[in-house]
Amino acid sequence: MTTPLSIIGGGLAGTEAAWQAAERGIDVVLYEMRPVRNTPAHQTDQLGELICSNSLGSNLPDRASGLLKAELRRLDSFILHVADETAVPAGGALAVDRDRFAALITERIARHPRIELRREEVKSIPAGPCIIASGPLTADDLAADIARLTGRQHLYFYDAIAPIVEADSIDMTIAFRQSRYDRSSDAVPEGATEGDYINCPFTQEDYVVFVEALVAAERIELRDFEREDAKFFEGCLPIEVLAKRGSDALAFGPMRPIGLRDPRTGKRPYAVVQLRQDNLAGTLYNIVGFQTNLKWPEQKRVLRLIPGLANAEFARYGMLHRNTFINSPALLDPTLQFRGRPGLFFAGQITGVEGYIGNAATGLVAGINVARSLLNQAPIVFLPTTMLGALCHYITHADPKDFQPMKANFGILPPLENAPRGKRERYQAFSRRALRDLDAASVFA
C-alpha cells in the first residue's frame, strides 16, 4: 500500500484505531492538532488526555461498562492495556492516574514503527483511507468539511467536567473514607474495595443551604452555551441544571447516600459528596458527578459549603463545552464505514457513542475494519448480543430524527430467552451470553 491510512484525532478512539491498524501491518499517519491548536477543554498536548473524569467505569461483570471492558480485553485493546497498567484504587471501577495514562499512550504511539504522529491541524478530510476520530471538539474547518460531505447539519449537546480538589486541603475530621457498601453487608459488589472514596456527609440542613447556594450561583456566559435550546447529555448534566429539577434531585442523583455510614454518627448521611482519587500519588481527588459551568469564583464559594471542603484548594475548576456528533444512523454502517465513500470510517464521540471506553471501543472497530478493507478482507460486524456490537448497532440503526448519544447499557442488548427475574442475575446472564458469542464469532484475526 503506497498511501498510508490517515487518522484524525489523538484521543482514545484515534489512538486505539491507530494501534489496531498498525498491528495488522498498515502504515498510519495519526494527526493531533494540539499543541498547534488547543481546544476549550484540553490542558495538555498528550494523546489520550482524559477530560471529564479519570474513571473508565465499572470493572464488575454485571455492569454494562464492565462487560464492554471484558470484551475489549479479549480483543487485545491497546487502551485497556494502558489503563490496567496505570490504574488507581476505585473500588469496583477502573480509574487511572490520568497523567501517567496519557503519557504512556503518547510514548507507545510515538515509538510504534508503523505510526507517524503529526502535530498539525487537519482542515479537510484527506484523500485515501481515513478514520475521523476528531471527537466532540472538532475544529471549525474540519467540522465544516464533514458537514459538506454528509450534506447534513451536525447534532450537538453540551457536556461538562468536574472540579479536582487537592487532597491535603480536605478536612478528614469531617470527611471519611469508605466505599459505597459496608463490608458486613451482603450488598457489597464483588471486587469493591473499602475506603477507596472520600465522602463528605451532609445533614438535611447542610444540604438545603448547599442546594440554595448552587441554584442561585452565577454561570459562565458563553455565546452558544446559554442558548434556550441547548441540549445536555443526560448522563453528564451540570449539577446546577440537575438541582433546578427539584430540591431532592441531587440527593437522589450524584449525592445519594445509599450504602454509606458516617463513622461519627453511625448513621447514613442525608446526602453525600464523593471524591475519587485522580492520580497515583493520591494528591488529587475528582468530585464525582459534579460537572459544572458555574463561574470559577462561584465554584470556589459554593463547593466550599460541602462539609469537609471549607478550605478546599482546587487543582482544576469545572467547565462546560459543546460536543459535536454526526447523525450516524443516516450515515454509517455497523462496521463504522461511511456509506457514501469507501475507505472512510468514523470513530469515537463524534459517532454518538458516549463514555471513555465506548470511544475506545469504536476506535477498535474502525481500526480493525479499515485494516481489513485495505488487506482485501471482509469487514467484521460484531454481534448485537455483545456490548460492542450493540453499541455499533444502536448508533447505526436508531431513528435519525431523534438520535442522541448512547453509553454502554444492558437496555440496548437483545432480550434474553428465559431471563432471570433478578436484575443482577439478569445482567450476569447478559454478560455470559455476550462473551460466549464473542468467543464463538472468531473475530480475533
C-alpha positions, 0 to 999 in steps of 0.5 A: 500500500503506497498511501498510508491510512490517515487518522484524525484525532489523538484521543482514545478512539484515534489512538486505539484505531491507530494501534489496531491498524498498525498491528495488522501491518498498515502504515498510519499517519495519526494527526493531533492538532494540539499543541498547534491548536488547543481546544476549550477543554484540553490542558495538555498536548498528550494523546489520550488526555482524559477530560471529564473524569479519570474513571473508565467505569465499572470493572464488575461483570454485571455492569454494562461498562464492565462487560464492554471492558471484558470484551475489549480485553479479549480483543487485545485493546491497546487502551485497556492495556494502558489503563490496567497498567496505570490504574488507581484504587476505585473500588469496583471501577477502573480509574487511572492516574490520568497523567501517567495514562496519557503519557504512556499512550503518547510514548507507545504511539510515538515509538510504534514503527508503523505510526507517524504522529503529526502535530498539525491541524487537519482542515479537510478530510484527506484523500485515501483511507481515513478514520475521523476520530476528531471527537466532540471538539472538532475544529471549525474547518474540519467540522465544516468539511464533514458537514459538506460531505454528509450534506447534513447539519451536525447534532450537538449537546453540551457536556461538562467536567468536574472540579479536582480538589487537592487532597491535603486541603480536605478536612478528614475530621469531617470527611471519611473514607469508605466505599459505597457498601459496608463490608458486613453487608451482603450488598457489597459488589464483588471486587469493591474495595473499602475506603477507596472514596472520600465522602463528605456527609451532609445533614438535611440542613447542610444540604438545603443551604448547599442546594440554595447556594448552587441554584442561585450561583452565577454561570459562565456566559458563553455565546452558544452555551446559554442558548434556550435550546441547548441540549445536555447529555443526560448522563453528564448534566451540570449539577446546577441544571440537575438541582433546578429539577427539584430540591431532592434531585441531587440527593437522589442523583450524584449525592445519594447516600445509599450504602454509606455510614458516617463513622461519627454518627453511625448513621447514613448521611442525608446526602453525600459528596464523593471524591475519587482519587485522580492520580497515583500519588493520591494528591488529587481527588475528582468530585464525582458527578459534579460537572459544572459551568458555574463561574470559577469564583462561584465554584470556589464559594459554593463547593466550599459549603460541602462539609469537609471542603471549607478550605478546599484548594482546587487543582482544576475548576469545572467547565462546560463545552459543546460536543459535536456528533454526526447523525450516524444512523443516516450515515454509517454502517455497523462496521463504522464505514461511511456509506457514501465513500469507501475507505472512510470510517468514523470513530469515537464521540463524534459517532454518538457513542458516549463514555471513555471506553465506548470511544475506545471501543469504536476506535477498535472497530474502525481500526480493525475494519479499515485494516481489513478493507485495505488487506482485501478482507471482509469487514467484521460486524460484531454481534448485537448480543455483545456490548460492542456490537450493540453499541455499533448497532444502536448508533447505526440503526436508531431513528435519525430524527431523534438520535442522541448519544448512547453509553454502554447499557444492558437496555440496548442488548437483545432480550434474553430467552428465559431471563432471570427475574433478578436484575443482577442475575439478569445482567450476569446472564447478559454478560455470559451470553455476550462473551460466549458469542464473542468467543464463538464469532472468531473475530480475533484475526 
